[in-house]
């Protein structure tokens, strides 16, 4: 429980800071957070160096796209036939 409190405070700080960021800053932070997450997952699975690099790059790309998506307030939804459409996020 004691370890959970600092993590919750950090998450709240990052969430509040996200409200004050420009689009570029949001993309950079999203990319860095995604890269860190991709590397953490690769390490968790004991991947070799090549897979760690791929996981880091993929995480950075996903984090950047997610950060840009939250700025527009629009989400992509799958139609089921391989195509997507955009609509307001719930």
C-alpha positions as CSV (number, residue, x, y, z in Angstrom):
1,X,0.0,0.0,0.0
2,X,2.8,2.4,0.8
3,X,4.3,1.9,-2.7
4,X,1.0,2.6,-4.3
5,X,0.7,6.2,-2.9
6,X,3.8,7.6,-4.7
7,X,2.7,5.9,-7.9
8,X,-0.8,7.4,-7.6
9,X,0.6,10.9,-6.9
10,X,2.9,10.6,-9.9
11,X,0.0,9.6,-12.2
12,X,-2.1,12.5,-10.9
13,X,0.7,14.9,-11.5
14,X,1.2,13.7,-15.1
15,X,-2.5,13.8,-15.8
16,X,-2.8,17.4,-14.5
17,X,0.3,18.5,-16.4
18,X,-1.2,17.0,-19.6
19,X,-3.9,19.7,-19.5
20,X,-1.3,22.5,-19.8
21,X,0.8,21.0,-22.7
22,X,0.9,22.1,-26.3
23,X,0.3,19.6,-29.0
24,X,4.0,19.2,-29.6
25,X,4.8,18.7,-25.9
26,X,2.0,16.2,-25.6
27,X,3.4,14.2,-28.6
28,X,6.9,14.2,-27.2
29,X,5.8,13.1,-23.7
30,X,3.5,10.4,-25.3
31,X,6.4,9.1,-27.4
32,X,8.8,9.0,-24.4
33,X,6.2,7.2,-22.3
34,X,5.4,4.8,-25.0
35,X,9.1,4.1,-25.6
36,X,9.6,3.4,-21.9
37,X,6.6,1.1,-21.9
38,X,7.7,-0.8,-24.9
39,X,11.2,-1.3,-23.4
40,X,9.6,-2.4,-20.1
41,X,7.4,-5.0,-21.8
42,X,10.4,-6.3,-23.8
43,X,12.5,-6.6,-20.6
44,X,9.6,-8.3,-18.9
45,X,9.5,-11.0,-21.5
46,X,13.3,-11.4,-21.5
47,X,13.6,-10.3,-25.2
48,X,17.0,-10.0,-26.9
49,X,18.5,-6.7,-27.9
50,X,16.8,-6.6,-31.4
51,X,13.3,-7.2,-29.9
52,X,14.0,-4.5,-27.2
53,X,14.7,-2.0,-30.0
54,X,11.6,-3.0,-31.9
55,X,9.5,-2.8,-28.7
56,X,10.9,0.6,-27.9
57,X,10.2,2.0,-31.3
58,X,6.7,0.5,-31.5
59,X,5.9,1.9,-28.1
60,X,7.1,5.3,-29.0
61,X,5.0,5.3,-32.2
62,X,1.9,4.1,-30.3
63,X,2.5,6.7,-27.5
64,X,2.8,9.5,-30.0
65,X,-0.4,8.5,-31.8
66,X,-2.3,8.2,-28.6
67,X,-1.1,11.6,-27.4
68,X,-2.2,13.2,-30.7
69,X,-5.5,11.4,-30.6
70,X,-6.3,12.7,-27.1
71,X,-5.6,16.3,-28.3
72,X,-8.3,16.1,-31.0
73,X,-10.9,14.2,-28.9
74,X,-11.6,11.8,-31.8
75,X,-11.1,8.1,-31.7
76,X,-10.7,5.5,-34.5
77,X,-13.2,2.6,-34.5
78,X,-13.0,-0.6,-36.6
79,X,-15.9,-1.4,-38.8
80,X,-15.1,-5.2,-38.8
81,X,-14.3,-5.3,-42.5
82,X,-10.7,-4.0,-42.1
83,X,-11.6,-0.3,-42.4
84,X,-11.9,2.3,-39.8
85,X,-13.8,5.5,-39.1
86,X,-13.4,8.4,-36.8
87,X,-15.9,9.7,-34.3
88,X,-16.0,11.5,-31.0
89,X,-14.4,9.6,-28.1
90,X,-16.8,8.3,-25.4
